[in-house]
Amino acid sequence: MTIKILFPLFFVAVLTGNLKAQQVISLYKGAIPNSLPYCMKEIALNPVDGPCGGFKNISVPSLQIFLPLKEQANGSAVIICPGGGYGLECTEECIPVAEAFVKFGSAAFILKYRLPSDSIMADKTIGPLQDAQQAIRRVRQQAAEWHIDPTKVGIMGFSAGGHLAATTGTHFDTCLIPNDEKFSIRPDFMILICPVISMTNKLAHHGSRKNLLGENPASEMLTLYSNELHVCLQTPPTYLAQASDDKSVDIDNSIVFYEALRHYQIPAEIHLYQNGGHRFAFILPLEEWLQPLFVWMKKINN
């Protein structure tokens, strides 16, 4: 039996397969930083009528939690950032991915992050990144409770969610959330699937750029959010995957990021599929593209 979540400040437990539990919790225990008083009415998306099942107008961020049984857990955790061009979030299609991580022995967390909007944020350009940083902080804060090794907390993103994940992994030196306990907000690894990486005119996914940075962003903002320009010696190990026939996000996004990682000798692996388009991860059988990822995770987490 599945119980419908009525409001993200509450959670319910759902027993499914070998999942220990599925919960939805509020991302922040207190006030949401950078938040204006207006609470936008959230819109649920029907996968039959739209591009995916998920949400628009997200102003209250949350974490959907999938935990393996204690005896099956390998200690690793992955925070999953859904795609949607920073205009919506395709959360529903991330659920089978989260369940696959649980079978592998990893805890998985689907992050429903705030979508950029001047109506709900003082600075819409930092809202999603704040939520991703808070997700990492929250997982590390409750690592013992969830049987997670706090040194094995990674972040994963699809499309614009890949941009958010890459931003989290390249901008961790600037903490944008309250963090009195000084938890590290640097992910231990990144998994970027058909990711938006760059905001440059040549490579940007223009819908994502417009939604995050506005119609005519300043050049310094384009530089700030072009993540290939911010790779350094401390950038986390990274796994990239994309289809060569992706018509939505130029495959050079993955390639330039991989090249930047290689030049800094960051452990990285890239898988380029011949076919599958922008949604290859949801067209190909899960095991076909997840199996090499799990092999890579075992290598970096040993």
N, C-alpha and C positions, 0 to 999 in steps of 0.2 A: 504494500500500500504506500502511495506517495502522498504526502501532506503538502498542500500548497502554501508557499511562503506569502504571508500577507503584508509584512512590513520588515525591512531589513534590520531594525533594531532588535528583533526577536529572532530566535532560532528554533529549529526542530531537528530531531534526529530521524534519519531515514535509513533503514537497513536494506542494502541492495547487494546481492552477490557476496563477494568477499570484501566489500567495503566495510570498515568498522562503523563509519557514520558519515552522513552528509549533513553539514550545518551551514547556515548563513548567519553571519554575525556582522554587526556594524564595524567598519574599518577603524573608526576613532572611538575611544571610550568617552571622550569629552567633546569639546567644541571642535568643529571642523575648521582648520586654519584657512585663511584667505577666502572665507565664505561670507557672502552677503545675506541679509535676512530673508530675502525672497527664496522660497522653496519651490522650484519649478515642478510642475506636474509631470511625473515620469510616465512614459508611454511604452507599453509592452508591444513587441513586434511579433506578428504571427508569421512563422516561416512559410506558410502557404501563400501569403499575400506580399511578402517582401523578400529581400535578399537572404535573410536568415532569421532565426529566432533570437530575440535579444531585447534591447532597450534603447530608447532615445530619451533626451532631456534628463540625464542622470545628474542629480544634485546631492544625493546621499550615497556615498560610496560604501561598498560592502565586500566581504570575502566569503566565497562559497568554499567550504572546506571538505576535502576528501582524504581520509586517513586509512592507511593499511592497518591490518591487525598487527599488534605489537610484535608478535613473533615473526612476522613477515617483513617488518620495516627494515630498510637498509640505512636509515638515518638521513637520507637526502630529502629535499623539499624543492618544489618548483612552483613559483607564482606565475600564473598564466594571464597574460593581457590580451583580451580579445581584439580583433580588428574591427574596422568600420569607418575608416577615414576621419577619425575624431569627430564624426557626426552621429554615429550610432555605435553600438557594441554588439557583436554577434556572439553572445555568451553561450547560447544553447549548443552551438556546434563544438564548443570547447569541452563539453561534458564527457563525450567518449574519450577524448584525449586525456582528461583528468583520470578517468577510470583506468585507462591503460597504464598510466604512471603508478596507480595504486597496485595493479597486478605486478608491476616491476618492483614494487617495494618502496616507492617514493610517496611522500605526502604531496598532495596537489591542492593548489588554492587558485580558484578563478577570481580574479580581481575585477570588480565592477567599479571602474574609476569614474570620477567626474568628467563629463564632457565639457570642453572649453566653451564658456559663455560669459559675456559681460554682465548678464543678468544675475548670475549667482556667485561670481568671483570678482574680487578687486583686481586680480591679474590673471586672466584666463590662460596665459601662456605657461604658467607654472602649476596649475591645478592638477593635471594628470600626473606630472612628475612627483608632486607632493604625495599623492595617493600611492604611487608605486614605492616611494621611499618609506611611507608609513607601513605598507604591506610587509616589506622586508624587516622593518623594525618590530612589527607585531609578531611575525613568525619567530624571530630570534627571541623576543621577550617571552613567548610561551613555548619555546622549543622543548623544554623538559616535559611539560604537560602533554605535548603532541608527539613525544619520542623522536625528536628531530635533533640532528647534530647541527649546532648553529654555524659551523664552518662549512656546511654543505647546502646552503640556501641559494638557489639559482632563480633566474627570471626568464620567462619565455614570452614571446609575442608573435602575433600574426599580423602582417600588413602594417597598418598604423600602430597596432599594438606592439609590433616589432620595433617601430620607431621609439615608442615609449620605453620598451625594454632596453634598447640600445642607449637611449638617453640616460636611463638609470645607471647603466654600466659604464658610462663615460663622464658623468657629471656628479659622481658620488662625493667629490671633494666640497660640494656646496650643499649643505643640509638645509632644506626648506621647511622642515617640520619641527615642532617641539621635541627635544630628544635629551632630556636632562640626564638620563642614564648613560648617554654616549654609546648607544648601540651602533655598530657599524651599519651603514646603509649601502655599502658596496655589495652587490651580488657576488657570490662565489663563482658563478658561471652564467653564461647567457646562451639562450637557444632562440635563434631568430629565423622565422619561417616567412618566406616571401616578404621580407621586411622593407618598409620605407626607412631609409637611412639618411638620405641627404635632403636638404631644403634648397639646394642650388637650383637655378633656372634649368640647368641641363638635366638634372636627375629627379627633381622633386615630383612627388605625386601631388598635383596642384590642389586637389580637394582637401587633402590632409593639411597642406601648408596653409590654405585659406582658413580652415576651421581653427587651427591652432594659433596662427600668427596674424590673421587678418588679411584684408584684401591687398594692401600694399606694405608689407613688412619692411622695416629698415634693414639695410645690408648687414648690420651687426647682429640682428636677430637671425638672419639666414645663416650666418656663420656659426652662431651659438648653437643652433639646433641642427646643424649638419654634422652628424656624429662621426663621420669618417675623419673629420678634422680634429677630433678630441681624443683619439686613441693615444695611450701613453703606456709606459712600462707597467703600470698598475691595472690596466684594463683586464677584466676577467677573461679566462678561457672562453672561447665562443664556438658554437656550432651553428652553421648557416645552411639553409636548404631553400631552393627555389626552382621553378620550372623555367626552362629556356624560352618557352612560348608565352610567358606572362605578358599580357597586353595592358595590365593596369599599373603595375609597378615595374619600372625598367630593371632588368636583371643586373645591370651595372651597379645598382645600389648594393647588392650582396658582394659583387666582385670588388668594388672599391674599398668596402669595409674589410674584406678578407685581406686585400693587399696592404692596408694600413696595419692590420694585426700582424701580418707576416713580417713587415719591416721592423716592427718592435719585438719580434720573436715571441709573440703571445701564442700559446697553444690554441690552435684553431683548425677547424675542419669544415669544408664546404662541399655540399652535394648539389649538383645541378642536374635536374631531370629533363629529359628531352621534351616530354609532353605533360600536360596537366593544367596549364594556365595558372591564373592567379590563385585558384582554389584547389591546387593539386593535392594539398594535404587532406581535403575533404572529398576528393574524387578517388584517389588511389586507396587501396586497402591500408588501414592504419598500420598493420604490421610491416608493410612494405617499406614505409619511410621511418617508422619509429624504431625498428630493430637496429639499424646502424647508429641511431641516436643513443639507444640504451647501451650499446657497446662502448661508445665514446664516453658516456657518463660513468661507466664502471672504471674506465682508465683514469679519468681526472679526479674521481672521488676516492681512489684508493690511497 
